[in-house]
Amino acid sequence: MASICMLALLAISVAYAGADTPANCTYEDIRGVWAFSEGERSGTQELECSTFKGPSVNSFKIELLFPNIAVDELGNKGYWTIIYNQGFEVVINYRKYFAFSAYKQGPGGNVTSYCDTIQPGWSHDVLGKNWACYNAQKVQPATPPKHHYTPV
């Protein structure tokens, strides 16, 4: 029985490991001022954001400070966290924002991480309703692209 449980746990672990993105952004890469552009807040959790380019109905800036403080341009405070080295989440003004860091994968496992921008992400209120897509770009300080190798 124990070996069956271990085998199931190993299978689940392998499935989750395959879901990682190859982005490699550090805390210091993410910390700073970000400009957010959010779409209409009328979606559900099934909202597809991977190709979101607009239109934006909410634009605002949030500063991500040490150690985990988020402050928007109106002085509202919240918190943020980096998710491993692959993305970040911000909770402020009764909303949650999550996105993966942007990256491009080239031939042979060569990866370039763009830690000053995100892949289109999701936001929703703290109750899990009123979903929206958003984009964000780091305003300051600028972060140069990071080149690294990820085995294929």
Kinemage of the C-alpha trace (Angstrom):
@kinemage 1
@onewidth
@group {chain A} dominant
@subgroup {mainchain}
@vectorlist {calphas} color= white
{ca met a 1} P 0.000 0.000 0.000
{ca ala a 2} L 2.800 2.428 0.882
{ca ser a 3} L 4.517 1.802 -2.465
{ca ile a 4} L 1.281 2.615 -4.334
{ca cys a 5} L 0.978 5.904 -2.430
{ca met a 6} L 4.610 6.772 -3.177
{ca leu a 7} L 4.110 5.974 -6.870
{ca ala a 8} L 0.997 8.193 -6.997
{ca leu a 9} L 2.862 11.015 -5.235
{ca leu a 10} L 5.750 10.711 -7.709
{ca ala a 11} L 3.349 10.842 -10.673
{ca ile a 12} L 1.692 13.981 -9.317
{ca ser a 13} L 5.093 15.610 -8.694
{ca val a 14} L 6.237 14.905 -12.258
{ca ala a 15} L 3.001 16.377 -13.646
{ca tyr a 16} L 3.490 19.593 -11.657
{ca ala a 17} L 7.166 19.863 -12.608
{ca gly a 18} L 6.193 19.797 -16.285
{ca ala a 19} L 3.912 22.801 -15.686
{ca asp a 20} L 6.786 25.110 -14.672
{ca thr a 21} L 7.710 27.936 -17.016
{ca pro a 22} L 11.388 28.440 -17.872
{ca ala a 23} L 11.315 32.080 -16.686
{ca asn a 24} L 14.008 32.836 -14.136
{ca cys a 25} L 13.302 36.141 -12.348
{ca thr a 26} L 14.491 37.035 -8.866
{ca tyr a 27} L 12.926 39.083 -6.102
{ca glu a 28} L 15.159 42.034 -7.006
{ca asp a 29} L 14.106 41.762 -10.668
{ca ile a 30} L 10.437 42.113 -9.680
{ca arg a 31} L 10.720 44.743 -6.927
{ca gly a 32} L 9.994 48.291 -8.199
{ca val a 33} L 7.230 50.332 -9.832
{ca trp a 34} L 4.871 48.584 -12.279
{ca ala a 35} L 2.262 50.038 -14.653
{ca phe a 36} L -0.856 47.820 -14.806
{ca ser a 37} L -3.442 47.887 -17.624
{ca glu a 38} L -6.557 45.898 -16.744
{ca gly a 39} L -9.505 44.931 -18.923
{ca glu a 40} L -13.200 44.770 -18.070
{ca arg a 41} L -13.921 43.148 -14.667
{ca ser a 42} L -16.854 41.026 -15.814
{ca gly a 43} L -15.330 37.586 -16.433
{ca thr a 44} L -15.415 34.283 -14.575
{ca gln a 45} L -12.590 31.965 -13.565
{ca glu a 46} L -12.754 30.427 -17.059
{ca leu a 47} L -11.521 33.726 -18.562
{ca glu a 48} L -8.768 33.149 -21.152
{ca cys a 49} L -6.089 35.826 -20.857
{ca ser a 50} L -3.104 34.378 -22.746
{ca thr a 51} L -3.578 36.712 -25.727
{ca phe a 52} L -4.979 39.765 -23.916
{ca lys a 53} L -3.887 43.044 -25.511
{ca gly a 54} L -6.817 45.231 -24.425
{ca pro a 55} L -8.906 47.207 -24.392
{ca ser a 56} L -7.841 48.442 -20.982
{ca val a 57} L -10.417 50.113 -18.757
{ca asn a 58} L -8.234 50.501 -15.638
{ca ser a 59} L -4.660 51.785 -15.708
{ca phe a 60} L -2.657 52.376 -12.537
{ca lys a 61} L 0.788 52.019 -11.001
{ca ile a 62} L 1.786 49.852 -8.054
{ca glu a 63} L 5.130 49.960 -6.288
{ca leu a 64} L 6.366 46.625 -4.966
{ca leu a 65} L 8.534 47.363 -1.925
{ca phe a 66} L 10.729 45.432 0.529
{ca pro a 67} L 9.879 43.056 2.063
{ca asn a 68} L 6.387 42.443 0.608
{ca ile a 69} L 4.525 45.773 0.660
{ca ala a 70} L 2.509 46.977 -2.340
{ca val a 71} L 1.467 50.635 -2.579
{ca asp a 72} L -0.635 52.058 -5.400
{ca glu a 73} L -0.508 55.635 -6.711
{ca leu a 74} L -3.377 56.645 -4.389
{ca gly a 75} L -1.502 55.444 -1.286
{ca asn a 76} L -3.526 52.245 -0.773
{ca lys a 77} L -1.429 49.472 0.764
{ca gly a 78} L -1.449 45.750 0.178
{ca tyr a 79} L 1.106 42.981 -0.177
{ca trp a 80} L 2.899 41.009 -2.863
{ca thr a 81} L 4.861 37.819 -3.240
{ca ile a 82} L 7.085 36.294 -5.876
{ca ile a 83} L 5.959 32.828 -6.961
{ca tyr a 84} L 9.185 30.810 -7.070
{ca asn a 85} L 11.123 32.452 -9.936
{ca gln a 86} L 8.265 32.395 -12.419
{ca gly a 87} L 5.752 35.108 -11.564
{ca phe a 88} L 4.206 37.219 -8.829
{ca glu a 89} L 0.934 37.990 -7.083
{ca val a 90} L -0.229 41.346 -5.732
{ca val a 91} L -3.177 41.807 -3.359
{ca ile a 92} L -4.375 45.396 -3.009
{ca asn a 93} L -7.733 47.220 -2.850
{ca tyr a 94} L -9.653 43.948 -2.378
{ca arg a 95} L -8.254 42.545 -5.667
{ca lys a 96} L -5.679 39.900 -6.500
{ca tyr a 97} L -3.399 40.100 -9.536
{ca phe a 98} L -1.346 37.124 -10.724
{ca ala a 99} L 0.886 36.716 -13.775
{ca phe a 100} L 3.879 34.759 -15.005
{ca ser a 101} L 7.030 36.620 -15.987
{ca ala a 102} L 7.593 36.949 -19.732
{ca tyr a 103} L 10.150 34.776 -21.502
{ca lys a 104} L 11.078 33.509 -24.951
{ca gln a 105} L 12.420 30.050 -25.549
{ca gly a 106} L 14.802 29.583 -28.446
{ca pro a 107} L 16.306 26.506 -30.061
{ca gly a 108} L 18.207 24.014 -27.938
{ca gly a 109} L 16.777 25.155 -24.619
{ca asn a 110} L 18.096 28.726 -24.755
{ca val a 111} L 15.754 30.968 -22.772
{ca thr a 112} L 15.576 34.728 -22.377
{ca ser a 113} L 13.630 35.951 -19.343
{ca tyr a 114} L 12.067 39.423 -19.568
{ca cys a 115} L 11.617 40.150 -15.872
{ca asp a 116} L 10.345 43.683 -16.483
{ca thr a 117} L 7.167 42.507 -18.187
{ca ile a 118} L 4.586 39.788 -17.739
{ca gln a 119} L 2.656 37.384 -19.852
{ca pro a 120} L -0.988 38.520 -19.731
{ca gly a 121} L -2.302 37.723 -16.261
{ca trp a 122} L -5.542 37.406 -14.305
{ca ser a 123} L -7.132 39.540 -11.638
{ca his a 124} L -10.228 39.039 -9.515
{ca asp a 125} L -11.725 40.387 -6.329
{ca val a 126} L -10.759 38.730 -3.047
{ca leu a 127} L -13.961 36.681 -3.180
{ca gly a 128} L -12.904 35.138 -6.513
{ca lys a 129} L -15.442 37.060 -8.624
{ca asn a 130} L -15.269 39.749 -11.333
{ca trp a 131} L -12.302 38.308 -13.209
{ca ala a 132} L -10.296 40.410 -15.657
{ca cys a 133} L -7.177 40.102 -17.795
{ca tyr a 134} L -4.287 42.506 -17.378
{ca asn a 135} L -0.829 43.377 -18.615
{ca ala a 136} L 1.937 45.016 -16.621
{ca gln a 137} L 5.294 46.540 -17.404
{ca lys a 138} L 7.956 47.510 -14.914
{ca val a 139} L 8.497 51.269 -14.957
{ca gln a 140} L 11.514 51.502 -12.671
{ca pro a 141} L 14.142 50.386 -12.167
{ca ala a 142} L 14.611 48.808 -15.608
{ca thr a 143} L 15.623 45.159 -15.686
{ca pro a 144} L 17.781 43.868 -18.567
{ca pro a 145} L 16.835 40.531 -20.210
{ca lys a 146} L 18.430 37.444 -18.637
{ca his a 147} L 19.801 34.692 -20.864
{ca his a 148} L 20.057 31.160 -19.547
{ca tyr a 149} L 19.820 27.535 -20.635
{ca thr a 150} L 16.997 25.147 -19.766
{ca pro a 151} L 17.441 21.533 -20.874
{ca val a 152} L 14.696 20.439 -23.260
